[in-house]
Amino acid sequence: WDRKRKMIEQTKGLRISRSKETFDTVGGLEQIKSRLKRLFAGPKPPLCFVWIDEIEKALAGSGGGDLSGTSTDQLGVLLTEMQENEWTGMLAYGCPGAGKSLVVKAAGNTFGVPVINLDLGGTKEKWVGSSEENIRAAIKIVKAIAGNRVLFFATANKLDAIPPELKRRFTKGIYFFDLPTKAERADIWKLYLGKLKIKSKDIPNDDGWTGANIAACCASAWEEDCTLTEAAQSIIPITRSDPEGLKRSRDMARGRFL
């Protein structure tokens, strides 16, 4: 794997996740964690994850307005390769900070498989021909590493820019990441307080907070040597910063996504 990692990271647009997280250090998200556990306990467990973060931004313009044709070419490569290699995938959609990227990085460590970050922007160059070569080289490396046992995991904060034909390639479903419940937030507090060895018990009012908000609050309390309540004064949850966007996301997801 040392040789494989070097080969991967010498390829433009590819890098290995170095996260130390596992499912034991991720609070909540039980449904998708259970689904992944079943998948890896099955007869054909994936040999690697290919993680594309904020895929809607990476493929911006592929449905029109892409003057260079690079994003359109990348979309075509993904559609073809996922189909021909029988690569499956999950699409994670929802609130920023709700754990979409965290869960795939934790899954890699939990199941002992690499998480290869495919940065589509990193494969683009000034010359269109070079960009086309780079995306094909990246896919070739993924194929060499894991054959047909690749699980794509893409995150998105918006779905409008993702073509329907690409959504259909994510055959393991579209998962909606909502705000954590009160019980899930309690688990997340426990994890981060233990991780940073914070003894303070003055848990602030965390209604509408994401896991990322809780992590930021704990980090601020530790770095600034202040109480959690004081650190919470700098936290602005999405329910206050973008309530309209949260409602749109929930309305879109209701009855449609897992």
Backbone as CSV, one residue per row, in Angstrom:
resi,resn,N_x,N_y,N_z,CA_x,CA_y,CA_z,C_x,C_y,C_z
1,TRP,0.810,-1.210,0.000,0.000,0.000,0.000,0.844,1.261,0.000
2,ASP,2.066,1.178,0.540,2.945,2.356,0.439,3.201,2.700,-1.019
3,ARG,3.444,1.682,-1.843,3.674,1.914,-3.273,2.408,2.440,-3.949
4,LYS,1.285,1.867,-3.557,0.018,2.295,-4.155,-0.290,3.748,-3.800
5,ARG,-0.032,4.121,-2.544,-0.285,5.499,-2.134,0.563,6.478,-2.936
6,LYS,1.822,6.136,-3.137,2.696,7.003,-3.922,2.184,7.141,-5.348
7,MET,1.727,6.013,-5.916,1.202,6.039,-7.276,-0.051,6.911,-7.357
8,ILE,-0.902,6.792,-6.349,-2.133,7.573,-6.325,-1.823,9.065,-6.219
9,GLU,-0.944,9.421,-5.285,-0.716,10.834,-5.012,0.212,11.510,-6.018
10,GLN,0.805,10.725,-6.906,1.552,11.303,-8.017,0.650,11.581,-9.217
11,THR,-0.618,11.200,-9.103,-1.590,11.385,-10.175,-2.384,12.662,-9.920
12,LYS,-2.431,13.543,-10.893,-3.143,14.808,-10.712,-4.616,14.565,-10.406
13,GLY,-5.087,15.243,-9.354,-6.493,15.134,-8.985,-6.783,14.051,-7.960
14,LEU,-5.785,13.242,-7.586,-6.001,12.169,-6.619,-5.154,12.394,-5.373
15,ARG,-5.735,12.081,-4.220,-4.959,12.031,-2.982,-5.671,11.103,-2.007
16,ILE,-4.932,10.590,-1.048,-5.476,9.678,-0.049,-5.900,10.467,1.183
17,SER,-7.084,10.180,1.720,-7.512,10.809,2.958,-6.636,10.330,4.106
18,ARG,-6.202,11.261,4.945,-5.355,10.944,6.105,-6.142,11.019,7.410
19,SER,-7.443,11.073,7.330,-8.279,11.195,8.524,-8.075,10.018,9.471
20,LYS,-8.201,10.282,10.757,-8.091,9.235,11.788,-9.458,8.822,12.326
21,GLU,-10.505,9.434,11.825,-11.854,9.156,12.338,-12.304,7.735,12.003
22,THR,-13.126,7.164,12.882,-13.816,5.899,12.622,-15.282,6.086,13.013
23,PHE,-16.100,5.061,12.777,-17.508,5.171,13.180,-17.650,5.372,14.687
24,ASP,-16.671,4.893,15.460,-16.734,5.058,16.915,-16.541,6.503,17.339
25,THR,-15.994,7.327,16.461,-15.762,8.734,16.798,-16.700,9.668,16.031
26,VAL,-17.753,9.105,15.460,-18.762,9.888,14.737,-20.109,9.681,15.412
27,GLY,-20.679,10.748,15.937,-21.975,10.642,16.592,-23.124,10.724,15.599
28,GLY,-24.166,9.947,15.847,-25.339,9.970,14.982,-25.106,9.257,13.656
29,LEU,-25.909,9.597,12.653,-25.794,9.058,11.288,-25.919,7.531,11.262
30,GLU,-26.735,6.980,12.136,-26.787,5.528,12.301,-27.302,4.808,11.061
31,GLN,-28.227,5.426,10.327,-28.805,4.712,9.185,-27.775,4.462,8.092
32,ILE,-26.994,5.483,7.747,-26.006,5.277,6.678,-24.841,4.431,7.180
33,LYS,-24.509,4.534,8.461,-23.452,3.677,9.008,-23.890,2.212,8.966
34,SER,-25.136,1.947,9.299,-25.647,0.573,9.243,-25.655,0.041,7.815
35,ARG,-26.017,0.899,6.854,-26.036,0.475,5.454,-24.637,0.107,4.990
36,LEU,-23.657,0.901,5.352,-22.282,0.619,4.954,-21.760,-0.647,5.635
37,LYS,-22.139,-0.876,6.863,-21.722,-2.101,7.551,-22.273,-3.328,6.834
38,ARG,-23.523,-3.266,6.392,-24.108,-4.398,5.656,-23.380,-4.612,4.334
39,LEU,-23.067,-3.507,3.669,-22.395,-3.595,2.374,-21.020,-4.240,2.513
40,PHE,-20.271,-3.862,3.538,-18.931,-4.412,3.716,-18.949,-5.815,4.315
41,ALA,-20.080,-6.235,4.860,-20.206,-7.604,5.360,-20.701,-8.554,4.269
42,GLY,-21.031,-8.014,3.096,-21.572,-8.810,1.999,-20.503,-9.565,1.223
43,PRO,-20.911,-10.256,0.169,-19.979,-11.103,-0.585,-19.014,-10.326,-1.485
44,LYS,-19.278,-9.030,-1.730,-18.421,-8.255,-2.633,-18.167,-6.870,-2.036
45,PRO,-17.437,-6.818,-0.921,-17.194,-5.511,-0.292,-16.296,-4.639,-1.156
46,PRO,-16.520,-3.346,-1.170,-15.660,-2.439,-1.942,-14.206,-2.507,-1.463
47,LEU,-13.291,-2.291,-2.383,-11.865,-2.251,-2.047,-11.366,-0.830,-1.851
48,CYS,-12.178,0.151,-2.245,-11.817,1.548,-1.969,-13.044,2.427,-2.158
49,PHE,-12.996,3.585,-1.511,-13.961,4.645,-1.754,-13.323,5.656,-2.699
50,VAL,-14.103,6.190,-3.620,-13.691,7.374,-4.375,-14.625,8.496,-3.941
51,TRP,-14.050,9.464,-3.256,-14.821,10.545,-2.642,-14.695,11.807,-3.487
52,ILE,-15.848,12.321,-3.945,-15.892,13.586,-4.682,-16.656,14.583,-3.825
53,ASP,-15.961,15.585,-3.328,-16.572,16.560,-2.435,-17.228,17.678,-3.244
54,GLU,-18.448,18.041,-2.835,-19.209,19.113,-3.491,-19.214,18.919,-5.002
55,ILE,-19.754,17.810,-5.418,-19.716,17.414,-6.829,-20.445,18.409,-7.722
56,GLU,-21.438,19.108,-7.179,-22.185,20.058,-8.012,-21.293,21.221,-8.449
57,LYS,-20.326,21.602,-7.598,-19.391,22.671,-7.968,-18.325,22.151,-8.923
58,ALA,-17.888,20.903,-8.673,-16.837,20.322,-9.512,-17.291,20.167,-10.958
59,LEU,-18.592,19.904,-11.158,-19.114,19.683,-12.507,-19.901,20.877,-13.028
60,ALA,-19.713,22.033,-12.393,-20.451,23.231,-12.825,-20.209,23.506,-14.306
61,GLY,-21.298,23.701,-15.030,-21.194,24.001,-16.451,-21.294,22.793,-17.352
62,SER,-21.308,21.571,-16.759,-21.346,20.376,-17.608,-22.669,20.216,-18.343
63,GLY,-23.703,20.875,-17.816,-24.999,20.798,-18.480,-25.236,21.943,-19.448
64,GLY,-24.234,22.785,-19.634,-24.353,23.957,-20.518,-23.559,25.114,-19.947
65,GLY,-22.968,25.896,-20.798,-22.169,27.031,-20.340,-20.709,26.701,-20.104
66,ASP,-20.315,25.450,-20.359,-18.911,25.053,-20.207,-18.193,25.307,-21.531
67,LEU,-17.595,26.504,-21.658,-17.011,26.905,-22.937,-15.810,26.051,-23.328
68,SER,-15.040,25.585,-22.339,-13.854,24.780,-22.649,-14.216,23.330,-22.962
69,GLY,-15.360,22.896,-22.469,-15.768,21.498,-22.663,-15.165,20.544,-21.655
70,THR,-14.354,21.055,-20.715,-13.663,20.181,-19.759,-14.633,19.512,-18.802
71,SER,-15.552,20.282,-18.196,-16.517,19.700,-17.263,-17.434,18.701,-17.966
72,THR,-17.814,19.023,-19.194,-18.654,18.107,-19.972,-17.923,16.804,-20.240
73,ASP,-16.626,16.902,-20.544,-15.821,15.701,-20.770,-15.707,14.884,-19.488
74,GLN,-15.483,15.535,-18.357,-15.379,14.825,-17.086,-16.673,14.086,-16.762
75,LEU,-17.792,14.748,-16.997,-19.081,14.097,-16.769,-19.212,12.853,-17.642
76,GLY,-18.849,12.969,-18.903,-18.929,11.825,-19.803,-18.057,10.671,-19.351
77,VAL,-16.845,10.993,-18.872,-15.942,9.944,-18.389,-16.540,9.237,-17.176
78,LEU,-17.078,10.006,-16.224,-17.681,9.404,-15.035,-18.861,8.513,-15.400
79,LEU,-19.725,9.007,-16.282,-20.896,8.223,-16.679,-20.475,6.902,-17.330
80,THR,-19.517,6.978,-18.239,-19.082,5.786,-18.963,-18.379,4.794,-18.051
81,GLU,-17.433,5.278,-17.260,-16.638,4.380,-16.427,-17.458,3.751,-15.307
82,MET,-18.356,4.507,-14.708,-19.193,3.928,-13.656,-20.106,2.849,-14.222
83,GLN,-20.582,3.065,-15.429,-21.448,2.078,-16.074,-20.668,0.836,-16.490
84,GLU,-19.552,1.022,-17.189,-18.822,-0.110,-17.754,-18.119,-0.943,-16.687
85,ASN,-17.684,-0.306,-15.590,-16.978,-1.028,-14.540,-17.893,-1.494,-13.411
86,GLU,-19.185,-1.231,-13.572,-20.178,-1.601,-12.561,-19.857,-0.972,-11.213
87,TRP,-19.332,0.255,-11.268,-19.058,0.974,-10.035,-20.347,1.568,-9.502
88,THR,-20.575,1.388,-8.227,-21.785,1.896,-7.609,-21.439,3.123,-6.773
89,GLY,-22.436,3.686,-6.124,-22.133,4.882,-5.353,-23.275,5.340,-4.469
90,MET,-22.929,6.250,-3.560,-23.886,6.919,-2.687,-23.714,8.420,-2.874
91,LEU,-24.818,9.135,-2.840,-24.787,10.587,-2.974,-25.315,11.178,-1.669
92,ALA,-24.494,11.983,-1.014,-24.845,12.577,0.276,-25.210,14.040,0.074
93,TYR,-26.444,14.390,0.421,-26.975,15.731,0.185,-27.504,16.281,1.503
94,GLY,-27.362,17.572,1.705,-27.975,18.151,2.893,-27.228,19.315,3.476
95,CYS,-27.445,19.506,4.772,-26.951,20.689,5.468,-25.429,20.707,5.540
96,PRO,-24.811,21.852,5.304,-23.372,21.968,5.522,-23.037,21.673,6.982
97,GLY,-22.008,20.882,7.207,-21.589,20.570,8.572,-22.319,19.420,9.227
98,ALA,-23.174,18.722,8.458,-23.976,17.639,9.040,-23.280,16.281,8.987
99,GLY,-22.052,16.219,8.452,-21.287,14.979,8.505,-21.163,14.232,7.202
100,LYS,-21.460,14.876,6.080,-21.430,14.174,4.798,-20.030,13.671,4.460
101,SER,-19.047,14.558,4.542,-17.671,14.154,4.242,-17.078,13.317,5.370
102,LEU,-17.462,13.642,6.586,-16.922,12.928,7.752,-17.234,11.446,7.694
103,VAL,-18.449,11.092,7.258,-18.852,9.690,7.313,-18.060,8.829,6.344
104,VAL,-17.698,9.347,5.187,-16.931,8.530,4.235,-15.493,8.368,4.714
105,LYS,-14.909,9.430,5.286,-13.548,9.311,5.807,-13.497,8.326,6.972
106,ALA,-14.520,8.367,7.824,-14.586,7.427,8.944,-14.821,5.995,8.457
107,ALA,-15.599,5.852,7.386,-15.876,4.523,6.843,-14.601,3.852,6.341
108,GLY,-13.745,4.619,5.693,-12.499,4.052,5.197,-11.676,3.439,6.310
109,ASN,-11.527,4.151,7.419,-10.764,3.626,8.553,-11.489,2.487,9.242
110,THR,-12.814,2.566,9.307,-13.582,1.512,9.965,-13.440,0.181,9.240
111,PHE,-13.453,0.216,7.924,-13.420,-1.021,7.146,-12.044,-1.335,6.566
112,GLY,-11.070,-0.483,6.851,-9.703,-0.760,6.422,-9.478,-0.655,4.927
113,VAL,-10.172,0.286,4.276,-9.970,0.497,2.841,-9.619,1.961,2.615
114,PRO,-8.865,2.286,1.560,-8.485,3.675,1.318,-9.651,4.525,0.830
115,VAL,-9.621,5.775,1.213,-10.555,6.773,0.699,-9.750,7.669,-0.237
116,ILE,-10.012,7.539,-1.537,-9.285,8.307,-2.544,-10.121,9.524,-2.917
117,ASN,-9.607,10.695,-2.605,-10.301,11.928,-2.948,-10.034,12.272,-4.412
118,LEU,-11.093,12.288,-5.225,-10.990,12.684,-6.624,-11.381,14.147,-6.727
119,ASP,-10.375,14.995,-6.900,-10.569,16.436,-7.043,-10.653,16.744,-8.536
120,LEU,-11.867,16.865,-9.049,-12.042,17.087,-10.482,-11.402,18.398,-10.923
121,GLY,-11.444,19.407,-10.057,-10.791,20.666,-10.392,-9.288,20.510,-10.513
122,GLY,-8.721,19.591,-9.722,-7.284,19.354,-9.752,-6.803,18.674,-11.017
123,THR,-7.726,18.098,-11.791,-7.334,17.462,-13.056,-7.368,18.447,-14.222
124,LYS,-7.910,19.651,-13.966,-8.048,20.629,-15.051,-6.764,21.422,-15.228
125,GLU,-6.420,21.689,-16.470,-5.246,22.497,-16.788,-5.619,23.548,-17.825
126,LYS,-4.640,24.356,-18.160,-4.865,25.441,-19.128,-5.281,24.878,-20.482
127,TRP,-4.645,23.759,-20.879,-4.930,23.164,-22.177,-5.953,22.057,-22.028
128,VAL,-7.008,22.105,-22.820,-8.106,21.144,-22.726,-7.604,19.716,-22.897
129,GLY,-6.710,19.478,-23.835,-6.211,18.130,-24.064,-5.544,17.544,-22.833
130,SER,-4.801,18.377,-22.094,-4.145,17.915,-20.873,-5.174,17.561,-19.805
131,SER,-6.229,18.351,-19.704,-7.288,18.069,-18.737,-7.947,16.731,-19.032
132,GLU,-8.193,16.472,-20.312,-8.807,15.203,-20.700,-7.902,14.024,-20.360
133,GLU,-6.614,14.190,-20.573,-5.668,13.128,-20.228,-5.636,12.882,-18.723
134,ASN,-5.706,13.953,-17.940,-5.602,13.825,-16.489,-6.773,13.060,-15.885
135,ILE,-7.995,13.357,-16.313,-9.142,12.659,-15.737,-9.111,11.182,-16.115
136,ARG,-8.669,10.872,-17.313,-8.572,9.471,-17.730,-7.452,8.737,-16.984
137,ALA,-6.363,9.439,-16.726,-5.268,8.840,-15.959,-5.711,8.554,-14.521
138,ALA,-6.476,9.484,-13.943,-6.968,9.289,-12.581,-7.893,8.077,-12.505
139,ILE,-8.805,7.965,-13.459,-9.726,6.829,-13.478,-8.965,5.519,-13.696
140,LYS,-7.933,5.560,-14.527,-7.124,4.365,-14.789,-6.448,3.874,-13.503
141,ILE,-5.969,4.797,-12.673,-5.341,4.429,-11.409,-6.363,3.795,-10.468
142,VAL,-7.545,4.392,-10.383,-8.604,3.833,-9.536,-8.934,2.411,-9.965
143,LYS,-9.027,2.215,-11.267,-9.338,0.880,-11.800,-8.231,-0.118,-11.463
144,ALA,-6.980,0.340,-11.542,-5.857,-0.543,-11.238,-5.830,-0.926,-9.758
145,ILE,-6.269,-0.020,-8.901,-6.253,-0.255,-7.460,-7.359,-1.215,-7.026
146,ALA,-8.571,-1.039,-7.568,-9.729,-1.754,-7.011,-10.586,-2.473,-8.041
147,GLY,-10.208,-2.475,-9.294,-10.995,-3.205,-10.293,-12.423,-2.711,-10.350
148,ASN,-13.357,-3.646,-10.251,-14.769,-3.257,-10.309,-15.395,-3.119,-8.912
149,ARG,-14.539,-3.104,-7.890,-15.043,-3.008,-6.514,-14.746,-1.623,-5.926
150,VAL,-15.327,-0.636,-6.578,-15.156,0.764,-6.184,-16.513,1.306,-5.759
151,LEU,-16.531,2.010,-4.640,-17.750,2.681,-4.203,-17.519,4.186,-4.247
152,PHE,-18.213,4.861,-5.159,-18.142,6.318,-5.230,-18.998,6.910,-4.113
153,PHE,-18.493,7.951,-3.495,-19.241,8.658,-2.456,-19.097,10.151,-2.741
154,ALA,-20.185,10.769,-3.187,-20.150,12.189,-3.552,-21.007,12.988,-2.578
155,THR,-20.524,14.168,-2.217,-21.305,15.056,-1.369,-21.805,16.230,-2.197
156,ALA,-22.932,16.781,-1.764,-23.519,17.926,-2.480,-24.355,18.749,-1.519
157,ASN,-24.247,20.057,-1.632,-25.125,20.949,-0.873,-26.324,21.384,-1.713
158,LYS,-26.212,21.182,-3.039,-27.319,21.459,-3.955,-27.355,20.343,-4.992
159,LEU,-28.542,19.969,-5.412,-28.672,18.884,-6.391,-29.059,19.371,-7.781
160,ASP,-29.453,20.640,-7.901,-29.968,21.138,-9.177,-28.950,21.007,-10.309
161,ALA,-27.660,21.171,-9.974,-26.630,21.187,-11.018,-26.134,19.789,-11.386
162,ILE,-26.634,18.752,-10.713,-26.185,17.396,-10.996,-27.130,16.761,-12.008
163,PRO,-26.646,16.379,-13.182,-27.518,15.815,-14.210,-28.202,14.529,-13.732
164,PRO,-29.442,14.305,-14.141,-30.160,13.107,-13.689,-29.481,11.812,-14.083
165,GLU,-28.791,11.788,-15.231,-28.125,10.562,-15.641,-26.969,10.214,-14.706
166,LEU,-26.350,11.238,-14.084,-25.293,10.963,-13.106,-25.904,10.508,-11.779
167,LYS,-26.999,11.123,-11.385,-27.670,10.691,-10.145,-28.017,9.208,-10.215
168,ARG,-28.408,8.738,-11.388,-28.800,7.330,-11.527,-27.617,6.381,-11.343
169,ARG,-26.384,6.879,-11.525,-25.212,6.026,-11.313,-24.989,5.731,-9.833
170,PHE,-25.539,6.572,-8.969,-25.379,6.350,-7.531,-26.493,5.416,-7.057
171,THR,-26.309,4.141,-7.387,-27.367,3.151,-7.220,-27.641,2.779,-5.768
172,LYS,-26.734,3.146,-4.857,-26.974,2.858,-3.435,-27.804,3.953,-2.774
173,GLY,-28.204,4.930,-3.553,-29.170,5.891,-3.058,-28.625,7.274,-2.758
174,ILE,-29.560,8.223,-2.669,-29.264,9.578,-2.248,-29.685,9.705,-0.786
175,TYR,-28.744,10.071,0.068,-29.005,10.209,1.499,-29.096,11.688,1.868
176,PHE,-30.137,12.012,2.619,-30.293,13.388,3.093,-29.735,13.502,4.504
177,PHE,-28.799,14.416,4.694,-28.192,14.669,5.999,-28.864,15.885,6.622
178,ASP,-29.743,15.628,7.579,-30.464,16.696,8.257,-29.691,17.095,9.518
179,LEU,-30.218,18.067,10.242,-29.625,18.436,11.519,-29.725,17.259,12.485
180,PRO,-28.738,17.055,13.345,-28.807,15.947,14.301,-29.919,16.155,15.321
181,THR,-30.482,15.057,15.786,-31.515,15.119,16.813,-30.896,15.478,18.161
182,LYS,-31.726,15.700,19.157,-31.228,16.030,20.496,-30.347,14.910,21.041
183,ALA,-30.788,13.648,20.847,-29.997,12.509,21.324,-28.671,12.403,20.570
184,GLU,-28.706,12.662,19.263,-27.473,12.620,18.476,-26.515,13.734,18.896
185,ARG,-27.073,14.915,19.173,-26.218,16.016,19.624,-25.552,15.681,20.955
186,ALA,-26.276,15.002,21.840,-25.697,14.611,23.129,-24.508,13.667,22.917
187,ASP,-24.641,12.744,21.956,-23.528,11.835,21.648,-22.333,12.599,21.087
188,ILE,-22.609,13.577,20.233,-21.525,14.347,19.612,-20.792,15.181,20.664
189,TRP,-21.542,15.807,21.570,-20.909,16.549,22.666,-19.981,15.632,23.461
190,LYS,-20.473,14.470,23.795,-19.684,13.523,24.595,-18.377,13.162,23.895
191,LEU,-18.451,12.930,22.586,-17.263,12.553,21.822,-16.229,13.673,21.799
192,TYR,-16.659,14.905,21.502,-15.695,16.005,21.386,-15.178,16.469,22.746
193,LEU,-16.020,16.426,23.776,-15.540,16.783,25.116,-14.477,15.793,25.579
194,GLY,-14.711,14.502,25.271,-13.722,13.494,25.634,-12.446,13.617,24.822
195,LYS,-12.594,13.921,23.533,-11.435,14.031,22.643,-10.496,15.150,23.087
196,LEU,-11.073,16.282,23.516,-10.268,17.438,23.916,-10.051,17.501,25.425
197,LYS,-10.581,16.486,26.131,-10.434,16.418,27.597,-10.975,17.674,28.277
198,ILE,-12.137,18.121,27.806,-12.812,19.273,28.406,-13.740,18.766,29.503
199,LYS,-13.554,19.275,30.701,-14.348,18.799,31.846,-15.605,19.628,32.076
200,SER,-15.700,20.750,31.407,-16.851,21.631,31.579,-18.148,20.907,31.209
201,LYS,-19.169,21.134,32.006,-20.473,20.501,31.760,-21.552,21.520,31.404
202,ASP,-21.170,22.756,31.190,-22.158,23.807,30.905,-22.541,23.776,29.426
203,ILE,-23.219,22.719,29.021,-23.607,22.578,27.617,-24.569,23.703,27.241
204,PRO,-24.238,24.492,26.233,-25.122,25.611,25.837,-26.366,25.114,25.104
205,ASN,-27.265,26.023,24.859,-28.452,25.711,24.062,-27.993,25.414,22.631
206,ASP,-28.166,24.162,22.190,-27.637,23.756,20.880,-28.738,23.454,19.869
207,ASP,-29.918,24.015,20.056,-31.003,23.805,19.092,-30.577,24.303,17.715
208,GLY,-30.733,23.447,16.705,-30.400,23.834,15.337,-28.930,23.687,14.998
209,TRP,-28.128,23.155,15.905,-26.693,23.015,15.650,-26.400,21.765,14.833
210,THR,-25.346,21.837,14.048,-24.818,20.656,13.355,-23.668,20.074,14.184
211,GLY,-23.190,18.908,13.768,-22.027,18.334,14.423,-20.814,19.236,14.297
212,ALA,-20.679,19.898,13.143,-19.559,20.817,12.936,-19.635,22.007,13.889
213,ASN,-20.851,22.484,14.199,-21.004,23.568,15.171,-20.522,23.136,16.553
214,ILE,-20.882,21.926,16.944,-20.465,21.407,18.255,-18.945,21.260,18.304
215,ALA,-18.370,20.734,17.229,-16.908,20.581,17.160,-16.227,21.936,17.275
216,ALA,-16.763,22.944,16.579,-16.169,24.289,16.614,-16.275,24.906,18.001
217,CYS,-17.395,24.692,18.672,-17.592,25.224,20.016,-16.583,24.609,20.982
218,CYS,-16.429,23.297,20.921,-15.480,22.618,21.804,-14.048,23.075,21.519
219,ALA,-13.712,23.211,20.242,-12.367,23.652,19.871,-12.092,25.062,20.383
220,SER,-13.078,25.948,20.262,-12.901,27.325,20.737,-12.737,27.363,22.253
221,ALA,-13.534,26.558,22.968,-13.430,26.521,24.428,-12.047,26.043,24.862
222,TRP,-11.506,25.074,24.136,-10.177,24.544,24.472,-9.065,25.535,24.102
223,GLU,-9.166,26.109,22.910,-8.118,27.017,22.435,-8.103,28.341,23.199
224,GLU,-9.287,28.811,23.604,-9.388,30.122,24.250,-9.512,30.025,25.769
225,ASP,-9.489,28.777,26.280,-9.578,28.538,27.714,-10.779,29.260,28.324
226,CYS,-11.929,29.020,27.694,-13.155,29.641,28.178,-14.225,28.571,28.343
227,THR,-15.382,28.948,28.860,-16.461,27.984,29.034,-17.130,27.696,27.688
228,LEU,-17.851,26.588,27.638,-18.583,26.244,26.425,-19.645,27.301,26.112
229,THR,-20.257,27.844,27.152,-21.280,28.876,26.952,-20.677,30.120,26.316
230,GLU,-19.476,30.489,26.767,-18.804,31.639,26.163,-18.421,31.345,24.713
231,ALA,-17.914,30.140,24.468,-17.531,29.760,23.099,-18.738,29.722,22.182
232,ALA,-19.892,29.373,22.727,-21.111,29.251,21.918,-21.584,30.584,21.363
233,GLN,-21.112,31.685,21.944,-21.543,33.005,21.477,-21.078,33.295,20.049
234,SER,-20.066,32.569,19.587,-19.572,32.784,18.218,-20.168,31.794,17.219
235,ILE,-21.078,30.945,17.677,-21.700,29.939,16.798,-23.019,30.486,16.257
236,ILE,-23.155,30.508,14.942,-24.419,30.906,14.312,-24.942,29.707,13.526
237,PRO,-25.921,28.992,14.059,-26.417,27.788,13.372,-27.154,28.111,12.091
238,ILE,-27.285,27.114,11.236,-27.926,27.305,9.937,-29.396,27.695,10.084
239,THR,-30.015,27.340,11.212,-31.413,27.712,11.433,-31.574,29.216,11.568
240,ARG,-30.467,29.908,11.861,-30.492,31.368,11.925,-29.854,31.998,10.695
241,SER,-28.772,31.391,10.202,-28.040,31.993,9.074,-28.720,31.751,7.733
242,ASP,-29.404,30.610,7.579,-30.041,30.304,6.289,-31.278,29.423,6.486
243,PRO,-32.275,29.911,7.221,-33.472,29.089,7.450,-34.226,28.760,6.161
244,GLU,-34.191,29.700,5.196,-34.899,29.448,3.931,-34.241,28.298,3.166
245,GLY,-32.895,28.299,3.138,-32.180,27.221,2.460,-32.410,25.883,3.111
246,LEU,-32.448,25.858,4.439,-32.708,24.611,5.166,-34.102,24.086,4.843
247,LYS,-35.073,24.976,4.791,-36.435,24.545,4.473,-36.514,23.994,3.056
248,ARG,-35.831,24.658,2.098,-35.844,24.160,0.717,-35.236,22.763,0.639
249,SER,-34.131,22.565,1.343,-33.476,21.245,1.329,-34.392,20.173,1.903
250,ARG,-35.033,20.484,3.006,-35.930,19.506,3.635,-37.139,19.224,2.755
251,ASP,-37.686,20.266,2.140,-38.837,20.074,1.261,-38.470,19.194,0.073
252,MET,-37.261,19.402,-0.489,-36.821,18.587,-1.620,-36.607,17.132,-1.206
253,ALA,-36.088,16.921,-0.009,-35.728,15.573,0.424,-36.929,14.753,0.882
254,ARG,-37.951,15.406,1.368,-39.071,14.690,1.985,-39.738,13.731,1.005
255,GLY,-39.715,12.453,1.356,-40.366,11.436,0.525,-39.564,11.012,-0.685
256,ARG,-38.381,11.605,-0.901,-37.584,11.299,-2.091,-36.278,10.575,-1.769
257,PHE,-35.648,10.991,-0.666,-34.311,10.498,-0.384,-34.290,9.681,0.906
258,LEU,-33.203,8.930,1.090,-33.053,8.119,2.294,-32.603,8.980,3.460
